[in-house]
Amino acid sequence: VRNLSFTHPGNIPALRNINLDISPGERLALIGPNGSGKTTLARCFNGLERPQTGQIDVDELSAYPPGDLFEIRKRIGMVFQNPDDQLVATTVESELAFGLENLAVAPAEMHFRVEEALSQFHLEIYRHHPPHRLSGGEKQRLAIAAAMVLRPRYLVLDEPTALIDPQGRREILALLDDLKDQFGTTTIHITQLPAEAARADRIIVLHQGCVIYDAAPAAVFQNALKLREIGLEVPFPHAV
């Protein structure tokens, strides 16, 4: 990401001259208070939002200026805060197959990937269940599985634990711990909860559309006073 700026209609700035490099296999957390620009930045990664200035490259492809969006969207999976916003099929099994069908994956390969995802994401017993009958945590696990069955290189998760109970939150966080080890996937986890961000390799803190910190968790949380000033709590082991 180079010199990226985005302004909402009404001349409301959301991102101001953002510069970032994200490495393959990295587990990154993107944190900041409400209105800091986290979701806008995530939506710029694969062209859901078009910034006014700057450049985004995904591998050798250009997301902005646009030109390679179809290929980029095959490489970047997106999981949103509310899983109901992205679950469309009538059963768990057909939800996992939906994206593969759209990409015209061969039937034998599709069957293999669906079975693999059901096993890897512990969804076998829900194979024939309607997604709307799952718990919040199970729905979010299905949303992540449906993104990962497409085998993206990068997975962007926009506050995936915000609407689920504590047990579901623990399950999702444990799943994110495994994505890098099992799949080598680069994960970009957007959260307002520094305790969740502390599990990442690296934390980027956004405030008023600007990157104010970009470092390992221990280094970021040394700035406890500043983080509290902008409305973020500090995980207990770092709180002083």
Order of alpha helices (4+ residues) and beta strands (2+ residues): beta-beta-beta-alpha-beta-beta-alpha-beta-alpha-alpha-alpha-beta-alpha-beta-alpha-beta-beta-alpha-alpha
